[in-house]
């Protein structure tokens, strides 16, 4: 193959998100995480196959951390997140884990137990976002970023919803991540100076709501003993808000290390809130196929409110 063709192929590849996906998987694997590439699942709206760039997991403190990751890369565009102070106590319901629990005191204790985790410690959240190309807004690129969010959010239907909510008692904690290669900026209005403040950042959060299809609401799902439980009862405790984290590629290794550190240091009475250890004796007693559905789903942005 001529050298000039090799160079063209190399440059073309570098303009895509594939190098970021491969590098991130390699970084995670070196730290003991198990990666899965191009995870396909049926889109809950169209039932057409949708693809999640990367799913990685690792057992930490005998519980499983599972990251649903979409990769976005740009060398000539800027990712801008318009943020406001959270203005409220971090919501325990925003952290998704299975099996679902209905112990309100345990639920309320989670933000304190994980107060060092950036998921809860971040003082601001994005109320909107855009992508810039020089001085202009690139609306097509913003649509691609929205698609990345959708890939992570709708992937919640792939594993947790609806058949894993109670059935498997082994604790699994889910994080939904958009991994960004490019310059990220936090833009916010500072009341003290009556002006916008723009700063470069390596991390942002966005919170939105996923709509559960009507066909789910009529379901009765199995718990670990095979008892039937109304799906709506379980969804109440699982919560239908989801927090997506935007992580800059250079911060990703530290992000993984921090997750491991925080969950690895939890004592047994704290980690037990997230389910039973991943040990053979806790493997589900009954194995059943997940429900076959043709659901419709949508996602809307969370309206920021100050309490």
C-alpha positions as a Markdown table, in Angstrom:
| # | Residue | x | y | z |
|---|---|---|---|---|
| 1 | Unk | 0.0 | 0.0 | 0.0 |
| 2 | Unk | 1.5 | 3.4 | -0.9 |
| 3 | Unk | 2.7 | 5.5 | 2.0 |
| 4 | Unk | 0.5 | 8.4 | 1.1 |
| 5 | Unk | -2.7 | 6.2 | 1.3 |
| 6 | Unk | -1.6 | 5.0 | 4.7 |
| 7 | Unk | -1.3 | 8.5 | 5.8 |
| 8 | Unk | -4.7 | 9.5 | 4.4 |
| 9 | Unk | -6.3 | 6.6 | 6.2 |
| 10 | Unk | -4.5 | 7.4 | 9.5 |
| 11 | Unk | -5.6 | 11.0 | 9.3 |
| 12 | Unk | -9.2 | 10.1 | 8.5 |
| 13 | Unk | -9.3 | 7.7 | 11.4 |
| 14 | Unk | -8.0 | 10.4 | 13.8 |
| 15 | Unk | -11.0 | 12.5 | 12.9 |
| 16 | Unk | -13.5 | 9.9 | 14.1 |
| 17 | Unk | -14.3 | 8.8 | 17.7 |
| 18 | Unk | -12.9 | 5.3 | 17.2 |
| 19 | Unk | -9.4 | 6.1 | 18.6 |
| 20 | Unk | -10.9 | 7.6 | 21.7 |
| 21 | Unk | -13.0 | 4.4 | 22.2 |
| 22 | Unk | -10.0 | 2.1 | 21.8 |
| 23 | Unk | -7.7 | 4.2 | 24.0 |
| 24 | Unk | -10.3 | 4.5 | 26.7 |
| 25 | Unk | -11.0 | 0.7 | 26.7 |
| 26 | Unk | -7.2 | 0.1 | 26.9 |
| 27 | Unk | -6.9 | 2.5 | 29.8 |
| 28 | Unk | -9.7 | 0.8 | 31.6 |
| 29 | Unk | -8.5 | -2.7 | 30.9 |
| 30 | Unk | -5.0 | -1.9 | 32.3 |
| 31 | Unk | -6.8 | -1.0 | 35.5 |
| 32 | Unk | -8.7 | -4.3 | 35.7 |
| 33 | Unk | -11.9 | -3.2 | 34.0 |
| 34 | Unk | -13.6 | -5.5 | 31.5 |
| 35 | Unk | -14.5 | -3.7 | 28.3 |
| 36 | Unk | -17.3 | -4.5 | 25.7 |
| 37 | Unk | -17.2 | -2.5 | 22.5 |
| 38 | Unk | -20.2 | -1.5 | 20.3 |
| 39 | Unk | -22.9 | -2.9 | 22.6 |
| 40 | Unk | -26.1 | -3.2 | 20.6 |
| 41 | Unk | -29.6 | -2.9 | 22.0 |
| 42 | Unk | -33.0 | -2.1 | 20.6 |
| 43 | Unk | -33.9 | 1.6 | 20.8 |
| 44 | Unk | -37.0 | 1.9 | 23.0 |
| 45 | Unk | -38.6 | 4.3 | 20.6 |
| 46 | Unk | -38.1 | 2.6 | 17.2 |
| 47 | Unk | -37.0 | -0.9 | 18.2 |
| 48 | Unk | -34.1 | -0.4 | 15.7 |
| 49 | Unk | -30.7 | -1.5 | 16.9 |
| 50 | Unk | -28.8 | 1.3 | 18.7 |
| 51 | Unk | -25.2 | 1.1 | 19.7 |
| 52 | Unk | -23.4 | 2.1 | 22.9 |
| 53 | Unk | -19.7 | 2.8 | 22.1 |
| 54 | Unk | -18.3 | 1.1 | 25.3 |
| 55 | Unk | -19.5 | -0.7 | 28.3 |
| 56 | Unk | -17.0 | -1.5 | 31.0 |
| 57 | Unk | -17.3 | -3.0 | 34.4 |
| 58 | Unk | -15.2 | -4.0 | 37.4 |
| 59 | Unk | -16.0 | -5.7 | 40.7 |
| 60 | Unk | -14.9 | -3.4 | 43.6 |
| 61 | Unk | -15.5 | -4.2 | 47.2 |
| 62 | Unk | -17.5 | -7.3 | 45.9 |
| 63 | Unk | -20.0 | -5.0 | 44.1 |
| 64 | Unk | -20.0 | -4.3 | 40.3 |
| 65 | Unk | -19.5 | -0.9 | 38.9 |
| 66 | Unk | -20.8 | -0.6 | 35.3 |
| 67 | Unk | -20.1 | 2.3 | 33.1 |
| 68 | Unk | -22.2 | 3.0 | 30.0 |
| 69 | Unk | -19.9 | 5.2 | 27.8 |
| 70 | Unk | -20.5 | 7.2 | 24.6 |
| 71 | Unk | -17.4 | 8.7 | 23.0 |
| 72 | Unk | -17.3 | 12.1 | 21.2 |
| 73 | Unk | -14.2 | 13.6 | 19.7 |
| 74 | Unk | -13.4 | 16.9 | 18.0 |
| 75 | Unk | -10.2 | 18.6 | 17.2 |
| 76 | Unk | -11.7 | 21.8 | 15.9 |
| 77 | Unk | -14.9 | 22.3 | 17.9 |
| 78 | Unk | -15.4 | 23.3 | 21.5 |
| 79 | Unk | -17.9 | 21.7 | 24.0 |
| 80 | Unk | -19.7 | 24.3 | 26.0 |
| 81 | Unk | -21.9 | 23.5 | 29.0 |
| 82 | Unk | -24.1 | 26.3 | 30.4 |
| 83 | Unk | -24.4 | 25.6 | 34.2 |
| 84 | Unk | -26.1 | 26.8 | 37.3 |
| 85 | Unk | -25.6 | 26.0 | 40.9 |
| 86 | Unk | -27.4 | 22.9 | 41.9 |
| 87 | Unk | -29.3 | 24.9 | 44.5 |
| 88 | Unk | -30.5 | 21.7 | 46.1 |
| 89 | Unk | -29.2 | 18.7 | 48.0 |
| 90 | Unk | -27.8 | 16.0 | 45.6 |
| 91 | Unk | -30.6 | 13.5 | 44.9 |
| 92 | Unk | -29.9 | 9.9 | 46.0 |
| 93 | Unk | -32.3 | 8.8 | 43.3 |
| 94 | Unk | -30.0 | 10.1 | 40.6 |
| 95 | Unk | -27.6 | 7.2 | 41.3 |
| 96 | Unk | -28.9 | 4.1 | 39.7 |
| 97 | Unk | -28.2 | 0.6 | 41.1 |
| 98 | Unk | -29.7 | -2.8 | 41.3 |
| 99 | Unk | -31.3 | -4.5 | 43.1 |
| 100 | Unk | -33.7 | -1.6 | 43.9 |
| 101 | Unk | -34.3 | -0.9 | 47.6 |
| 102 | Unk | -37.3 | 0.6 | 49.3 |
| 103 | Unk | -35.6 | 1.6 | 52.5 |
| 104 | Unk | -35.9 | 5.4 | 52.6 |
| 105 | Unk | -33.2 | 5.8 | 55.3 |
| 106 | Unk | -30.7 | 3.9 | 53.3 |
| 107 | Unk | -31.6 | 5.9 | 50.2 |
| 108 | Unk | -31.1 | 9.2 | 52.1 |
| 109 | Unk | -27.7 | 8.1 | 53.4 |
| 110 | Unk | -26.2 | 7.5 | 49.9 |
| 111 | Unk | -25.1 | 11.1 | 49.2 |
| 112 | Unk | -23.3 | 11.3 | 52.5 |
| 113 | Unk | -21.7 | 7.9 | 52.1 |
| 114 | Unk | -20.4 | 9.0 | 48.6 |
| 115 | Unk | -19.9 | 12.7 | 49.4 |
| 116 | Unk | -16.4 | 12.6 | 47.9 |
| 117 | Unk | -17.7 | 11.2 | 44.6 |
| 118 | Unk | -17.8 | 13.9 | 42.0 |
| 119 | Unk | -21.2 | 12.6 | 41.0 |
| 120 | Unk | -22.5 | 14.1 | 44.2 |
| 121 | Unk | -19.8 | 16.7 | 45.1 |
| 122 | Unk | -20.1 | 18.7 | 41.8 |
| 123 | Unk | -21.6 | 22.1 | 42.8 |
| 124 | Unk | -23.1 | 22.8 | 39.4 |
| 125 | Unk | -25.1 | 21.0 | 36.7 |
| 126 | Unk | -25.6 | 21.8 | 33.0 |
| 127 | Unk | -29.0 | 23.3 | 32.0 |
| 128 | Unk | -28.0 | 23.4 | 28.4 |
| 129 | Unk | -25.0 | 22.7 | 26.1 |
| 130 | Unk | -23.7 | 23.5 | 22.7 |
| 131 | Unk | -20.8 | 23.0 | 20.4 |
| 132 | Unk | -18.9 | 25.9 | 18.8 |
| 133 | Unk | -16.8 | 25.9 | 15.6 |
| 134 | Unk | -14.8 | 29.1 | 15.9 |
| 135 | Unk | -17.2 | 32.0 | 16.7 |
| 136 | Unk | -20.3 | 30.1 | 15.4 |
| 137 | Unk | -22.6 | 27.5 | 16.9 |
| 138 | Unk | -22.4 | 24.2 | 15.1 |
| 139 | Unk | -26.0 | 22.9 | 15.4 |
| 140 | Unk | -25.2 | 19.6 | 13.6 |
| 141 | Unk | -22.4 | 18.9 | 16.1 |
| 142 | Unk | -24.7 | 19.7 | 19.0 |
| 143 | Unk | -27.2 | 17.2 | 17.6 |
| 144 | Unk | -24.4 | 14.6 | 17.7 |
| 145 | Unk | -23.7 | 15.4 | 21.3 |
| 146 | Unk | -27.4 | 15.0 | 22.1 |
| 147 | Unk | -27.2 | 11.6 | 20.3 |
| 148 | Unk | -24.3 | 10.7 | 22.6 |
| 149 | Unk | -26.5 | 11.5 | 25.6 |
| 150 | Unk | -29.3 | 9.5 | 24.2 |
| 151 | Unk | -27.1 | 6.5 | 23.7 |
| 152 | Unk | -26.1 | 6.4 | 27.4 |
| 153 | Unk | -29.6 | 7.2 | 28.7 |
| 154 | Unk | -31.5 | 4.7 | 26.5 |
| 155 | Unk | -28.9 | 2.0 | 27.3 |
| 156 | Unk | -30.6 | 1.9 | 30.7 |
| 157 | Unk | -33.2 | -0.3 | 28.9 |
| 158 | Unk | -30.5 | -2.7 | 27.9 |
| 159 | Unk | -29.6 | -4.0 | 31.4 |
| 160 | Unk | -31.4 | -2.5 | 34.4 |
| 161 | Unk | -34.9 | -2.0 | 32.9 |
| 162 | Unk | -37.1 | -3.8 | 33.6 |
| 163 | Unk | -36.0 | -7.3 | 34.4 |
| 164 | Unk | -32.9 | -6.7 | 36.5 |
| 165 | Unk | -34.4 | -4.3 | 39.0 |
| 166 | Unk | -35.0 | -7.0 | 41.6 |
| 167 | Unk | -34.2 | -10.4 | 40.1 |
| 168 | Unk | -30.4 | -10.4 | 40.6 |
| 169 | Unk | -29.5 | -9.6 | 44.2 |
| 170 | Unk | -25.8 | -9.0 | 43.4 |
| 171 | Unk | -25.1 | -5.3 | 43.7 |
| 172 | Unk | -24.5 | -3.4 | 40.5 |
| 173 | Unk | -24.0 | 0.4 | 40.4 |
| 174 | Unk | -24.5 | 2.1 | 37.0 |
| 175 | Unk | -22.8 | 5.3 | 35.7 |
| 176 | Unk | -23.7 | 7.0 | 32.4 |
| 177 | Unk | -20.8 | 8.8 | 30.8 |
| 178 | Unk | -20.1 | 10.8 | 27.7 |
| 179 | Unk | -16.3 | 10.7 | 27.2 |
| 180 | Unk | -15.1 | 13.9 | 25.4 |
| 181 | Unk | -11.9 | 14.4 | 23.4 |
| 182 | Unk | -11.7 | 18.2 | 22.8 |
| 183 | Unk | -11.8 | 21.4 | 24.8 |
| 184 | Unk | -14.6 | 21.6 | 27.3 |
| 185 | Unk | -15.9 | 24.9 | 28.8 |
| 186 | Unk | -18.2 | 25.8 | 31.7 |
| 187 | Unk | -20.2 | 28.9 | 31.1 |
| 188 | Unk | -22.3 | 30.4 | 33.9 |
| 189 | Unk | -23.8 | 33.8 | 35.0 |
| 190 | Unk | -22.1 | 35.3 | 38.0 |
| 191 | Unk | -24.6 | 37.3 | 40.0 |
| 192 | Unk | -21.9 | 39.2 | 41.9 |
| 193 | Unk | -20.4 | 40.7 | 38.8 |
| 194 | Unk | -23.5 | 40.6 | 36.6 |
| 195 | Unk | -21.7 | 38.9 | 33.8 |
| 196 | Unk | -20.9 | 35.6 | 32.2 |
| 197 | Unk | -17.9 | 33.6 | 33.4 |
| 198 | Unk | -16.4 | 31.1 | 31.1 |
| 199 | Unk | -13.8 | 28.6 | 32.3 |
| 200 | Unk | -12.2 | 25.5 | 30.8 |
| 201 | Unk | -13.2 | 22.3 | 32.6 |
| 202 | Unk | -12.6 | 18.6 | 32.5 |
| 203 | Unk | -16.0 | 17.6 | 33.9 |
| 204 | Unk | -19.7 | 18.4 | 33.7 |
| 205 | Unk | -23.1 | 16.9 | 34.6 |
| 206 | Unk | -26.5 | 17.0 | 32.9 |
| 207 | Unk | -29.7 | 15.6 | 34.4 |
| 208 | Unk | -32.7 | 14.5 | 32.4 |
| 209 | Unk | -35.8 | 12.2 | 32.6 |
| 210 | Unk | -36.4 | 9.1 | 30.7 |
| 211 | Unk | -40.1 | 8.2 | 29.9 |
| 212 | Unk | -41.0 | 4.7 | 30.7 |
| 213 | Unk | -43.1 | 3.1 | 27.9 |
| 214 | Unk | -46.7 | 2.2 | 28.8 |
| 215 | Unk | -46.0 | -1.4 | 28.1 |
| 216 | Unk | -43.6 | -1.4 | 31.0 |
| 217 | Unk | -46.1 | 0.0 | 33.4 |
| 218 | Unk | -48.4 | -3.0 | 32.9 |
| 219 | Unk | -45.6 | -5.5 | 33.8 |
| 220 | Unk | -45.2 | -7.6 | 36.9 |
| 221 | Unk | -41.6 | -8.4 | 37.3 |
| 222 | Unk | -39.9 | -11.2 | 39.3 |
| 223 | Unk | -37.9 | -10.7 | 42.5 |
| 224 | Unk | -35.1 | -13.1 | 43.4 |
| 225 | Unk | -37.6 | -15.5 | 45.0 |
| 226 | Unk | -39.8 | -15.6 | 41.9 |
| 227 | Unk | -42.5 | -13.4 | 43.4 |
| 228 | Unk | -44.4 | -11.0 | 41.1 |
| 229 | Unk | -44.0 | -7.3 | 41.9 |
| 230 | Unk | -45.7 | -4.5 | 40.0 |
| 231 | Unk | -43.1 | -2.7 | 37.9 |
| 232 | Unk | -44.5 | 0.7 | 38.8 |
| 233 | Unk | -43.8 | 0.0 | 42.5 |
| 234 | Unk | -40.2 | -0.8 | 41.7 |
| 235 | Unk | -39.8 | 2.2 | 39.4 |
| 236 | Unk | -40.9 | 4.5 | 42.2 |
| 237 | Unk | -37.7 | 3.6 | 44.1 |
| 238 | Unk | -35.5 | 3.3 | 41.1 |
| 239 | Unk | -36.4 | 6.8 | 39.9 |
| 240 | Unk | -36.8 | 8.0 | 36.4 |
| 241 | Unk | -34.2 | 10.8 | 36.5 |
| 242 | Unk | -30.8 | 10.0 | 35.2 |
| 243 | Unk | -27.6 | 12.0 | 35.6 |
| 244 | Unk | -25.1 | 11.9 | 32.7 |
| 245 | Unk | -21.4 | 12.8 | 33.4 |
| 246 | Unk | -19.3 | 14.4 | 30.7 |
| 247 | Unk | -15.7 | 13.4 | 31.3 |
| 248 | Unk | -12.7 | 14.8 | 29.4 |
| 249 | Unk | -10.4 | 12.1 | 28.0 |
| 250 | Unk | -7.4 | 13.4 | 29.9 |
| 251 | Unk | -9.3 | 13.1 | 33.2 |
| 252 | Unk | -10.7 | 9.7 | 32.5 |
| 253 | Unk | -7.9 | 7.7 | 34.2 |
| 254 | Unk | -8.3 | 9.8 | 37.4 |
| 255 | Unk | -12.1 | 9.4 | 37.1 |
| 256 | Unk | -11.8 | 5.6 | 37.2 |
| 257 | Unk | -9.2 | 5.7 | 40.0 |
| 258 | Unk | -11.5 | 7.9 | 42.0 |
| 259 | Unk | -14.5 | 5.6 | 41.6 |
| 260 | Unk | -12.4 | 2.7 | 42.7 |
| 261 | Unk | -11.1 | 4.6 | 45.7 |
| 262 | Unk | -14.5 | 5.8 | 47.0 |
| 263 | Unk | -16.3 | 2.5 | 46.6 |
| 264 | Unk | -13.3 | 0.4 | 47.7 |
| 265 | Unk | -13.2 | 2.3 | 51.0 |
| 266 | Unk | -16.8 | 1.8 | 52.0 |
| 267 | Unk | -17.3 | -0.4 | 55.1 |
| 268 | Unk | -19.5 | -3.5 | 54.9 |
| 269 | Unk | -22.6 | -1.8 | 56.4 |
| 270 | Unk | -22.4 | 0.9 | 53.8 |
| 271 | Unk | -21.6 | -1.1 | 50.7 |
| 272 | Unk | -24.4 | -3.6 | 51.6 |
| 273 | Unk | -26.9 | -0.9 | 50.7 |
| 274 | Unk | -26.0 | -1.6 | 47.1 |
| 275 | Unk | -26.9 | -5.3 | 47.1 |
| 276 | Unk | -25.2 | -8.6 | 48.0 |
| 277 | Unk | -21.6 | -9.4 | 47.1 |
| 278 | Unk | -20.8 | -10.8 | 43.6 |
| 279 | Unk | -20.2 | -14.4 | 44.9 |
| 280 | Unk | -21.4 | -17.7 | 43.5 |
| 281 | Unk | -23.9 | -18.2 | 46.3 |
| 282 | Unk | -25.8 | -15.1 | 45.3 |
| 283 | Unk | -26.2 | -16.0 | 41.7 |
| 284 | Unk | -29.9 | -15.8 | 40.8 |
| 285 | Unk | -31.8 | -19.0 | 41.6 |
| 286 | Unk | -34.0 | -18.8 | 38.6 |
| 287 | Unk | -32.9 | -17.6 | 35.2 |
| 288 | Unk | -35.6 | -16.1 | 32.9 |
| 289 | Unk | -35.5 | -14.4 | 29.6 |
| 290 | Unk | -36.1 | -10.7 | 29.6 |
| 291 | Unk | -39.5 | -9.4 | 28.4 |
| 292 | Unk | -40.0 | -8.8 | 24.7 |
| 293 | Unk | -41.6 | -5.4 | 24.3 |
| 294 | Unk | -42.2 | -2.8 | 21.7 |
| 295 | Unk | -42.0 | 0.3 | 24.0 |
| 296 | Unk | -42.0 | 4.0 | 23.1 |
| 297 | Unk | -39.7 | 6.2 | 25.0 |
| 298 | Unk | -38.4 | 9.8 | 25.1 |
| 299 | Unk | -36.1 | 11.9 | 27.1 |
| 300 | Unk | -36.6 | 15.5 | 28.3 |
| 301 | Unk | -34.2 | 17.9 | 29.9 |
| 302 | Unk | -34.6 | 18.5 | 33.6 |
| 303 | Unk | -35.8 | 22.1 | 34.4 |
| 304 | Unk | -33.4 | 23.7 | 36.9 |
| 305 | Unk | -35.0 | 25.0 | 40.0 |
| 306 | Unk | -33.5 | 26.7 | 43.0 |
| 307 | Unk | -34.7 | 25.5 | 46.4 |
